[in-house]
Amino acid sequence: MTLNNIFIDSNIVLYLFDTNEPKRLIVQELLSAKPTLNAQVLVEVGNVCKRKFGFSKQQITLLWSDLINDCSCAEINEHTIKDAIRLIKKYDFQLFDAIIIAGALYANAKILYSEDMHHGIVIDETLTIINPFK
């Protein structure tokens, strides 16, 4: 796997903090492939870390810095949001999932790793959503 071939969802990143070692190891392997993510993923990860794990602002910003250093970060712009709207209309995705999927398409990713989206679905004949834990 090389840069921009894979995109990673927030629910995958969050397994870095899980006690389930097999899942954590899978996530570490995915992150070692230098995947792409976007600001939506960072915001979701930060929100869960604050709410569920009690992370401080400093811990969240350090995590964001690490993720930005270890991954490619695709921007969210007008094109991304317009594409998210198109994806919602075409596939009936949830709002924030559509922003992540649009980001993956914008980054020319071939695989989007997500645990809670439609495993195996192919978006626009170019992007496949895969649950890495199946």
DSSP file (Angstrom, degrees, kcal/mol; ACC not computed):
  #  RESIDUE AA STRUCTURE BP1 BP2  ACC     N-H-->O    O-->H-N    N-H-->O    O-->H-N    TCO  KAPPA ALPHA  PHI   PSI    X-CA   Y-CA   Z-CA
    1    1 A M              0   0    0      0, 0.0     2,-0.3     0, 0.0     3,-0.1   0.000 360.0 360.0 360.0 136.8    0.0    0.0    0.0
    2    2 A T    >>  -     0   0    0      1,-0.1     3,-2.2    32,-0.0     4,-0.5  -0.774 360.0 -61.5-123.9 169.8    1.3    3.4   -0.9
    3    3 A L  T 34 S+     0   0    0     -2,-0.3    -1,-0.1     1,-0.3    31,-0.1  -0.167 119.8  12.2 -50.6 136.5    0.4    7.0   -0.1
    4    4 A N  T 34 S+     0   0    0     30,-0.5    -1,-0.3     2,-0.4     3,-0.1   0.423 101.0  96.4  72.0   2.4   -3.0    8.0   -1.4
    5    5 A N  T <4 S+     0   0    0     -3,-2.2   105,-2.4   104,-0.2   106,-1.9   0.745  87.3  39.3 -86.0 -24.9   -4.1    4.4   -2.1
    6    6 A I  E  <  -a  111   0A   0     -4,-0.5    30,-2.6   103,-0.2    -2,-0.4  -0.946  62.3-165.4-128.2 148.9   -5.9    4.1    1.2
    7    7 A F  E     -ab 112  36A   0    104,-2.5   106,-2.8    -2,-0.4     2,-0.4  -0.951  15.3-146.2-126.4 146.0   -8.0    6.4    3.3
    8    8 A I  E     -a  113   0A   0     28,-2.2    30,-0.3    -2,-0.4   106,-0.2  -0.956   5.4-138.9-125.7 134.3   -8.9    5.7    7.0
    9    9 A D    >>  -     0   0    0    104,-2.4     4,-1.7    -2,-0.4     3,-1.0  -0.435  27.4-111.9 -84.8 159.5  -12.0    6.6    8.9
   10   10 A S  H 3> S+     0   0    0      1,-0.3     4,-2.3     2,-0.2    -1,-0.1   0.859 114.3  62.2 -60.2 -37.5  -12.1    7.9   12.5
   11   11 A N  H 34 S+     0   0    0      1,-0.2     4,-0.3     2,-0.2    -1,-0.3   0.761 105.5  48.2 -65.8 -20.9  -13.6    4.7   13.9
   12   12 A I  H X4 S+     0   0    0     -3,-1.0     3,-1.5   101,-0.3    -1,-0.2   0.911 109.0  51.7 -78.9 -47.1  -10.5    2.8   12.7
   13   13 A V  H >< S+     0   0    0     -4,-1.7     3,-2.2     1,-0.3    -2,-0.2   0.884 100.9  64.1 -55.8 -39.7   -8.1    5.3   14.2
   14   14 A L  G >< S+     0   0    0     -4,-2.3     3,-1.8     1,-0.3    -1,-0.3   0.697  83.1  75.5 -64.2 -18.8   -9.8    5.1   17.6
   15   15 A Y  G X  S+     0   0    0     -3,-1.5     3,-1.1    -4,-0.3    -1,-0.3   0.572  74.0  81.9 -70.2  -5.9   -8.9    1.4   17.9
   16   16 A L  G <  S+     0   0    0     -3,-2.2    -1,-0.3     1,-0.2    -2,-0.2   0.772  97.1  43.4 -61.6 -23.8   -5.4    2.7   18.8
   17   17 A F  G <  S+     0   0    0     -3,-1.8    -1,-0.2    -4,-0.2     2,-0.2   0.240  92.8 109.7-106.7  10.8   -6.9    3.1   22.3
   18   18 A D    <   -     0   0    0     -3,-1.1     6,-0.1     2,-0.2    -3,-0.0  -0.586  66.7-139.0 -89.3 149.3   -8.7   -0.1   22.5
   19   19 A T  S    S+     0   0    0     -2,-0.2     2,-1.3     1,-0.1    -1,-0.1   0.566  79.0 103.3 -81.4  -8.3   -7.7   -3.0   24.7
   20   20 A N     >  -     0   0    0      1,-0.2     4,-2.3    -5,-0.1     3,-0.4  -0.625  59.4-165.7 -76.1  96.6   -8.5   -5.4   21.9
   21   21 A E  H  > S+     0   0    0     -2,-1.3     4,-2.7     1,-0.2     5,-0.2   0.858  79.5  56.0 -58.9 -41.8   -5.0   -6.1   20.8
   22   22 A P  H  > S+     0   0    0      0, 0.0     4,-1.8     0, 0.0    -1,-0.2   0.925 112.1  43.5 -59.1 -42.0   -5.7   -7.8   17.5
   23   23 A K  H  > S+     0   0    0     -3,-0.4     4,-2.3     2,-0.2    -2,-0.2   0.919 112.7  52.3 -67.9 -41.9   -7.7   -4.7   16.3
   24   24 A R  H  X S+     0   0    0     -4,-2.3     4,-2.4     1,-0.2    -1,-0.2   0.902 109.1  50.4 -60.1 -41.3   -5.1   -2.3   17.6
   25   25 A L  H  X S+     0   0    0     -4,-2.7     4,-2.1     2,-0.2    -1,-0.2   0.877 108.4  52.2 -65.7 -37.5   -2.4   -4.2   15.7
   26   26 A I  H  X S+     0   0    0     -4,-1.8     4,-2.4    -5,-0.2    -2,-0.2   0.924 110.6  48.3 -62.9 -43.6   -4.4   -4.0   12.5
   27   27 A V  H  X S+     0   0    0     -4,-2.3     4,-2.8     2,-0.2     5,-0.2   0.912 109.2  52.4 -64.3 -42.4   -4.8   -0.3   12.9
   28   28 A Q  H  X S+     0   0    0     -4,-2.4     4,-1.6     1,-0.2    -1,-0.2   0.897 110.4  48.9 -60.4 -39.2   -1.0    0.1   13.6
   29   29 A E  H  X S+     0   0    0     -4,-2.1     4,-0.6     2,-0.2    -2,-0.2   0.919 111.2  49.3 -65.8 -43.2   -0.3   -1.8   10.4
   30   30 A L  H >< S+     0   0    0     -4,-2.4     3,-1.1     1,-0.2    -2,-0.2   0.915 111.1  49.8 -61.8 -42.6   -2.8    0.4    8.4
   31   31 A L  H >< S+     0   0    0     -4,-2.8     3,-1.6     1,-0.3    -1,-0.2   0.814 101.5  62.3 -67.6 -29.2   -1.2    3.6    9.8
   32   32 A S  H 3< S+     0   0    0     -4,-1.6    -1,-0.3     1,-0.3    -2,-0.2   0.699  92.6  66.6 -68.6 -16.5    2.3    2.4    8.9
   33   33 A A  T << S-     0   0    0     -3,-1.1    -1,-0.3    -4,-0.6    -2,-0.2   0.368 112.3-120.0 -83.6   5.5    1.1    2.4    5.3
   34   34 A K    <   -     0   0    0     -3,-1.6   -30,-0.5    36,-0.1   -28,-0.2   0.961  43.0-168.9  56.5  58.7    0.8    6.2    5.5
   35   35 A P        -     0   0    0      0, 0.0    37,-2.5     0, 0.0     2,-0.3  -0.114  18.7-111.4 -70.9 173.7   -2.9    6.4    4.7
   36   36 A T  E     +bc   7  72A   0    -30,-2.6   -28,-2.2    35,-0.2     2,-0.3  -0.815  38.4 164.5-102.2 148.1   -4.8    9.6    3.9
   37   37 A L  E     - c   0  73A   0     35,-2.3    37,-3.2    -2,-0.3     2,-0.3  -0.858  21.4-136.6-142.7 179.2   -7.4   11.1    6.2
   38   38 A N  E >>  - c   0  74A   0    -30,-0.3     4,-1.8    -2,-0.3     3,-0.7  -0.816  35.9 -87.7-135.3-179.1   -9.1   14.5    6.4
   39   39 A A  H 3> S+     0   0    0     35,-0.7     4,-2.8    -2,-0.3     5,-0.2   0.819 121.8  61.9 -60.4 -32.2  -10.1   17.1    8.9
   40   40 A Q  H 3> S+     0   0    0      1,-0.2     4,-2.4     2,-0.2    -1,-0.3   0.911 104.9  48.0 -59.7 -41.7  -13.4   15.4    9.5
   41   41 A V  H <> S+     0   0    0     -3,-0.7     4,-2.6     2,-0.2    -2,-0.2   0.928 111.8  49.5 -63.8 -45.0  -11.6   12.3   10.7
   42   42 A L  H  X S+     0   0    0     -4,-1.8     4,-2.6     1,-0.2    -2,-0.2   0.915 111.6  48.6 -61.5 -43.6   -9.4   14.4   13.0
   43   43 A V  H  X S+     0   0    0     -4,-2.8     4,-2.6     2,-0.2    -1,-0.2   0.926 112.5  47.8 -63.3 -45.3  -12.4   16.2   14.5
   44   44 A E  H  X S+     0   0    0     -4,-2.4     4,-2.3    -5,-0.2     5,-0.2   0.918 112.8  48.6 -62.8 -43.1  -14.3   13.0   15.1
   45   45 A V  H  X S+     0   0    0     -4,-2.6     4,-2.6     1,-0.2    -2,-0.2   0.933 112.9  48.0 -61.8 -46.2  -11.2   11.4   16.7
   46   46 A G  H  X S+     0   0    0     -4,-2.6     4,-2.1    -5,-0.2    -2,-0.2   0.902 111.0  51.1 -60.9 -42.1  -10.6   14.4   18.9
   47   47 A N  H  X S+     0   0    0     -4,-2.6     4,-2.7     2,-0.2     5,-0.2   0.925 113.1  43.9 -63.4 -45.9  -14.3   14.5   20.0
   48   48 A V  H  X>S+     0   0    0     -4,-2.3     4,-3.0     1,-0.2     5,-1.0   0.910 112.0  53.1 -67.0 -41.2  -14.4   10.9   21.0
   49   49 A C  H  X5S+     0   0    0     -4,-2.6     6,-2.6    -5,-0.2     4,-0.5   0.885 113.8  43.4 -62.3 -37.0  -11.1   11.1   22.8
   50   50 A K  H  X5S+     0   0    0     -4,-2.1     4,-0.7     4,-0.2    -2,-0.2   0.959 122.8  36.1 -70.2 -51.0  -12.3   14.0   24.8
   51   51 A R  H  <5S+     0   0    0     -4,-2.7    -2,-0.2    -5,-0.2    -3,-0.2   0.939 130.1  26.6 -69.1 -50.9  -15.8   12.6   25.5
   52   52 A K  H  <5S+     0   0    0     -4,-3.0    -3,-0.2    -5,-0.2    -1,-0.1   0.856 133.0  29.3 -87.6 -37.7  -15.0    8.9   26.0
   53   53 A F  H  <<S-     0   0    0     -5,-1.0    -3,-0.2    -4,-0.5    -2,-0.1   0.495  97.3-123.4-106.2  -4.7  -11.4    8.8   27.1
   54   54 A G     <  +     0   0    0     -4,-0.7    -4,-0.2    -6,-0.3    -3,-0.1   0.775  43.3 177.0  70.7  26.2  -11.2   12.1   28.9
   55   55 A F        -     0   0    0     -6,-2.6    -1,-0.2    -7,-0.1     2,-0.1  -0.328  24.6-127.9 -62.5 144.0   -8.3   13.4   26.9
   56   56 A S     >  -     0   0    0      1,-0.1     4,-2.3     4,-0.0     5,-0.2  -0.382  28.4-102.1 -80.6 168.4   -7.1   17.0   27.6
   57   57 A K  H  > S+     0   0    0      1,-0.2     4,-2.8     2,-0.2     5,-0.2   0.909 125.0  52.8 -56.9 -41.8   -6.7   19.6   24.9
   58   58 A Q  H  > S+     0   0    0      1,-0.2     4,-2.2     2,-0.2    -1,-0.2   0.912 108.5  48.6 -62.6 -43.2   -3.0   19.0   24.9
   59   59 A Q  H  > S+     0   0    0      2,-0.2     4,-2.2     1,-0.2    -1,-0.2   0.900 112.8  48.5 -64.0 -39.9   -3.4   15.3   24.5
   60   60 A I  H  X S+     0   0    0     -4,-2.3     4,-2.9     2,-0.2    -2,-0.2   0.926 111.4  48.4 -67.1 -44.1   -5.8   15.8   21.6
   61   61 A T  H  X S+     0   0    0     -4,-2.8     4,-2.3     2,-0.2    -1,-0.2   0.867 111.3  50.9 -66.9 -33.6   -3.5   18.3   19.8
   62   62 A L  H  X S+     0   0    0     -4,-2.2     4,-2.5    -5,-0.2    -1,-0.2   0.915 111.1  48.6 -65.4 -42.3   -0.6   15.9   20.3
   63   63 A L  H  X S+     0   0    0     -4,-2.2     4,-2.8     2,-0.2    -2,-0.2   0.935 111.0  50.0 -61.6 -46.8   -2.6   13.1   18.8
   64   64 A W  H  X S+     0   0    0     -4,-2.9     4,-2.7     1,-0.2     5,-0.2   0.921 110.7  50.2 -57.0 -44.4   -3.7   15.3   15.9
   65   65 A S  H  X S+     0   0    0     -4,-2.3     4,-2.2     1,-0.2    -1,-0.2   0.922 111.0  48.7 -60.7 -44.6    0.0   16.3   15.3
   66   66 A D  H  X S+     0   0    0     -4,-2.5     4,-2.3     2,-0.2    -2,-0.2   0.927 112.6  47.7 -61.4 -44.8    1.0   12.6   15.3
   67   67 A L  H  X S+     0   0    0     -4,-2.8     4,-1.7     1,-0.2    -2,-0.2   0.905 111.4  50.0 -64.8 -40.9   -1.7   11.7   12.9
   68   68 A I  H  < S+     0   0    0     -4,-2.7    -1,-0.2    -5,-0.2    -2,-0.2   0.872 113.9  46.4 -64.9 -35.7   -0.9   14.6   10.5
   69   69 A N  H  < S+     0   0    0     -4,-2.2    -2,-0.2    -5,-0.2    -1,-0.2   0.850 118.2  41.4 -72.4 -34.3    2.8   13.5   10.6
   70   70 A D  H  < S+     0   0    0     -4,-2.3     2,-0.3    -5,-0.2    -2,-0.2   0.618 119.8  39.6 -89.7 -13.9    2.0    9.8   10.1
   71   71 A C  S  < S-     0   0    0     -4,-1.7     2,-0.4    -5,-0.2   -35,-0.2  -0.830  83.3-107.0-129.9 164.8   -0.7   10.3    7.4
   72   72 A S  E     -c   36   0A   0    -37,-2.5   -35,-2.3    -2,-0.3     2,-0.6  -0.800  34.7-144.5 -87.8 138.5   -1.5   12.5    4.4
   73   73 A C  E     -c   37   0A   0     -2,-0.4     2,-0.3   -37,-0.2   -35,-0.2  -0.910   7.9-153.5-113.6 111.0   -4.2   15.0    5.3
   74   74 A A  E     -c   38   0A   0    -37,-3.2   -35,-0.7    -2,-0.6     2,-0.1  -0.583  21.9-118.9 -80.6 141.2   -6.6   15.8    2.5
   75   75 A E        -     0   0    0     -2,-0.3     2,-0.6   -37,-0.1    -1,-0.1  -0.383  11.8-134.7 -76.9 156.9   -8.3   19.2    2.6
   76   76 A I        +     0   0    0     -2,-0.1     2,-0.2     4,-0.1    -1,-0.0  -0.970  42.9 150.5-108.5 122.8  -12.0   19.7    2.9
   77   77 A N     >  -     0   0    0     -2,-0.6     4,-2.3     1,-0.0     5,-0.2  -0.698  62.8 -73.1-138.2-171.6  -13.1   22.4    0.5
   78   78 A E  H  > S+     0   0    0      1,-0.2     4,-2.6    -2,-0.2     5,-0.2   0.890 129.5  53.1 -57.2 -41.3  -16.1   23.5   -1.6
   79   79 A H  H  > S+     0   0    0      1,-0.2     4,-2.3     2,-0.2    -1,-0.2   0.911 108.5  50.0 -61.1 -43.1  -15.5   20.6   -4.0
   80   80 A T  H  > S+     0   0    0      2,-0.2     4,-2.3     1,-0.2    -2,-0.2   0.917 112.3  46.4 -62.8 -44.4  -15.5   18.1   -1.1
   81   81 A I  H  X S+     0   0    0     -4,-2.3     4,-2.2     2,-0.2    -2,-0.2   0.906 111.9  50.6 -67.6 -41.5  -18.7   19.4    0.3
   82   82 A K  H  X S+     0   0    0     -4,-2.6     4,-1.9     1,-0.2    -1,-0.2   0.895 112.3  48.0 -62.3 -38.8  -20.4   19.5   -3.1
   83   83 A D  H  X S+     0   0    0     -4,-2.3     4,-2.6    -5,-0.2    -2,-0.2   0.875 108.0  54.9 -69.6 -36.1  -19.3   15.9   -3.6
   84   84 A A  H  X S+     0   0    0     -4,-2.3     4,-2.3     2,-0.2    -2,-0.2   0.907 107.3  50.8 -61.3 -41.1  -20.6   14.9   -0.2
   85   85 A I  H  X S+     0   0    0     -4,-2.2     4,-2.1     2,-0.2    -2,-0.2   0.921 110.5  49.1 -61.4 -43.8  -24.0   16.3   -1.1
   86   86 A R  H  X S+     0   0    0     -4,-1.9     4,-2.6     1,-0.2    -2,-0.2   0.910 110.7  50.4 -60.9 -43.0  -23.9   14.3   -4.3
   87   87 A L  H  X>S+     0   0    0     -4,-2.6     4,-3.0     2,-0.2     6,-0.6   0.864 108.1  52.3 -66.0 -36.7  -23.0   11.2   -2.4
   88   88 A I  H  X5S+     0   0    0     -4,-2.3     4,-1.7     4,-0.2    -1,-0.2   0.928 113.2  44.6 -63.5 -44.3  -25.8   11.7    0.1
   89   89 A K  H  <5S+     0   0    0     -4,-2.1    -2,-0.2    -5,-0.2    -1,-0.2   0.906 120.9  39.2 -66.0 -41.3  -28.3   12.0   -2.7
   90   90 A K  H  <5S+     0   0    0     -4,-2.6    -2,-0.2    -5,-0.2    -3,-0.2   0.900 135.0  15.8 -78.1 -42.2  -26.9    9.0   -4.6
   91   91 A Y  H  <5S-     0   0    0     -4,-3.0    -3,-0.2    -5,-0.2    -2,-0.2   0.474  92.5-124.1-114.9  -5.5  -26.1    6.5   -1.8
   92   92 A D     << +     0   0    0     -4,-1.7    -4,-0.2    -5,-0.5    -3,-0.1   0.858  48.3 171.4  61.3  37.7  -28.0    8.0    1.2
   93   93 A F        -     0   0    0     -6,-0.6    -1,-0.1    -9,-0.1     2,-0.1  -0.346  40.8 -95.0 -71.2 157.6  -24.9    8.2    3.4
   94   94 A Q     >  -     0   0    0      1,-0.1     4,-2.4    -2,-0.1     5,-0.2  -0.374  42.2-106.1 -66.1 155.5  -24.9    9.9    6.7
   95   95 A L  H  > S+     0   0    0      1,-0.2     4,-1.2     2,-0.2    -1,-0.1   0.920 116.4  37.5 -54.0 -54.3  -23.8   13.6    6.6
   96   96 A F  H  > S+     0   0    0      1,-0.2     4,-1.6     2,-0.2    -1,-0.2   0.819 113.5  56.3 -75.7 -29.5  -20.3   13.2    8.1
   97   97 A D  H  > S+     0   0    0      1,-0.2     4,-2.9     2,-0.2    -1,-0.2   0.902 103.9  55.9 -62.6 -39.7  -19.6    9.8    6.5
   98   98 A A  H  X S+     0   0    0     -4,-2.4     4,-2.8     1,-0.2    -2,-0.2   0.861 104.4  52.3 -62.4 -35.4  -20.3   11.5    3.1
   99   99 A I  H  X S+     0   0    0     -4,-1.2     4,-1.9     2,-0.2    -1,-0.2   0.895 111.6  46.7 -66.9 -38.9  -17.6   14.1    3.9
  100  100 A I  H  X S+     0   0    0     -4,-1.6     4,-2.1     2,-0.2    -2,-0.2   0.926 114.1  46.8 -67.5 -44.8  -15.1   11.3    4.7
  101  101 A I  H  X S+     0   0    0     -4,-2.9     4,-2.4     2,-0.2    -2,-0.2   0.915 111.6  50.9 -64.5 -43.0  -16.0    9.4    1.5
  102  102 A A  H  X S+     0   0    0     -4,-2.8     4,-2.6     1,-0.2    -1,-0.2   0.886 109.6  52.0 -61.1 -38.0  -15.8   12.6   -0.6
  103  103 A G  H  X S+     0   0    0     -4,-1.9     4,-1.8     2,-0.2    -1,-0.2   0.893 108.2  50.3 -64.1 -40.0  -12.4   13.2    0.9
  104  104 A A  H  <>S+     0   0    0     -4,-2.1     5,-2.6     2,-0.2    -2,-0.2   0.914 112.4  46.8 -64.6 -42.5  -11.3    9.7    0.0
  105  105 A L  H ><5S+     0   0    0     -4,-2.4     3,-1.6     1,-0.2    -2,-0.2   0.920 110.9  52.0 -63.7 -43.3  -12.5   10.2   -3.6
  106  106 A Y  H 3<5S+     0   0    0     -4,-2.6    -1,-0.2     1,-0.3    -2,-0.2   0.826 109.0  50.8 -62.1 -32.7  -10.8   13.6   -3.7
  107  107 A A  T 3<5S-     0   0    0     -4,-1.8    -1,-0.3    -5,-0.2    -2,-0.2   0.395 113.6-120.2 -85.8   3.0   -7.5   12.0   -2.6
  108  108 A N  T < 5 +     0   0    0     -3,-1.6    -3,-0.2     1,-0.2    -2,-0.1   0.805  51.8 169.9  61.2  31.0   -7.8    9.3   -5.3
  109  109 A A      < -     0   0    0     -5,-2.6  -104,-0.2    -6,-0.2  -103,-0.2  -0.421  29.9-160.4 -70.1 149.1   -7.9    6.5   -2.7
  110  110 A K  S    S+     0   0    0   -105,-2.4    18,-2.6     1,-0.3     2,-0.4   0.695  78.0  36.9 -97.9 -28.1   -8.8    3.1   -3.8
  111  111 A I  E     -ad   6 128A   0   -106,-1.9  -104,-2.5    16,-0.2     2,-0.6  -0.991  60.2-164.4-130.6 133.5   -9.8    1.8   -0.4
  112  112 A L  E     -ad   7 129A   0     16,-2.6    18,-2.5    -2,-0.4     2,-0.6  -0.976  17.5-148.6-112.3 115.5  -11.6    3.5    2.5
  113  113 A Y  E     +ad   8 130A   0   -106,-2.8  -104,-2.4    -2,-0.6     2,-0.3  -0.764  34.2 149.4 -87.4 120.7  -11.1    1.5    5.7
  114  114 A S        -     0   0    0     16,-2.1    -2,-0.1    -2,-0.6     3,-0.0  -0.992  39.5-154.7-150.1 143.1  -14.2    2.0    8.0
  115  115 A E  S    S+     0   0    0     -2,-0.3     4,-0.1    16,-0.1    16,-0.1   0.764  93.8  39.7 -88.6 -26.5  -15.8   -0.3   10.5
  116  116 A D  S    S+     0   0    0      2,-0.1     2,-0.2     3,-0.0    -1,-0.1   0.270  95.7  84.4-115.4  13.5  -19.3    1.2   10.3
  117  117 A M  S    S-     0   0    0      1,-0.1     2,-1.1    13,-0.1    -3,-0.1  -0.476 100.0 -63.3-101.7-177.8  -20.0    1.9    6.6
  118  118 A H    >   -     0   0    0     -2,-0.2     3,-2.0     1,-0.1    11,-0.3  -0.514  57.1-135.1 -73.5  98.2  -21.2   -0.5    4.0
  119  119 A H  T 3  S+     0   0    0     -2,-1.1    11,-0.2     1,-0.3     3,-0.1  -0.283  84.4  10.4 -55.8 127.5  -18.5   -3.2    3.8
  120  120 A G  T 3  S+     0   0    0      9,-3.6    -1,-0.3     1,-0.3    10,-0.1   0.286  88.1 139.6  89.6  -9.9  -17.6   -4.1    0.2
  121  121 A I    <   -     0   0    0     -3,-2.0     8,-2.5     8,-0.2     2,-0.5  -0.419  44.2-143.1 -68.4 142.3  -19.6   -1.3   -1.5
  122  122 A V  E     -E  128   0A   0      6,-0.2     2,-0.5    -3,-0.1     3,-0.3  -0.938  11.0-149.8-108.5 124.1  -17.8    0.3   -4.4
  123  123 A I  E >> S-E  127   0A   0      4,-3.8     3,-2.5    -2,-0.5     4,-2.2  -0.818  74.0 -17.7 -98.1 126.8  -18.4    4.1   -4.7
  124  124 A D  T 34 S-     0   0    0     -2,-0.5    -1,-0.2     1,-0.3     0, 0.0   0.770 113.3 -75.6  50.3  31.1  -18.3    5.6   -8.2
  125  125 A E  T 34 S+     0   0    0     -3,-0.3    -1,-0.3     2,-0.2     3,-0.1   0.640 130.0  68.8  60.5  17.2  -16.6    2.5   -9.5
  126  126 A T  T <4 S+     0   0    0     -3,-2.5     2,-0.5     1,-0.3    -2,-0.2   0.624  84.0  58.7-132.1 -28.4  -13.3    3.6   -7.9
  127  127 A L  E  <  - E   0 123A   0     -4,-2.2    -4,-3.8   -16,-0.1     2,-0.5  -0.937  58.1-162.8-118.8 125.4  -13.4    3.5   -4.1
  128  128 A T  E     -dE 111 122A   0    -18,-2.6   -16,-2.6    -2,-0.5     2,-0.6  -0.907  13.6-141.0-107.7 130.8  -14.1    0.3   -2.1
  129  129 A I  E     -d  112   0A   0     -8,-2.5    -9,-3.6    -2,-0.5     2,-0.4  -0.803  26.1-175.3 -90.7 124.9  -15.2    0.5    1.5
  130  130 A I  E     -d  113   0A   0    -18,-2.5   -16,-2.1    -2,-0.6   -11,-0.1  -0.973  26.7-144.8-125.8 132.7  -13.6   -2.2    3.6
  131  131 A N    >   -     0   0    0     -2,-0.4     3,-1.6   -18,-0.2   -16,-0.1  -0.873  15.7-158.3 -88.9 111.0  -14.0   -3.2    7.2
  132  132 A P  T 3  S+     0   0    0      0, 0.0    -1,-0.1     0, 0.0   -17,-0.1   0.595  86.0  61.7 -70.8  -7.5  -10.4   -4.3    8.1
  133  133 A F  T 3         0   0    0      1,-0.2   -18,-0.0  -107,-0.0  -110,-0.0   0.415 360.0 360.0 -98.5   1.4  -11.7   -6.4   11.0
  134  134 A K    <         0   0    0     -3,-1.6    -1,-0.2     0, 0.0   -19,-0.0   0.451 360.0 360.0 -86.2 360.0  -13.9   -8.8    8.9
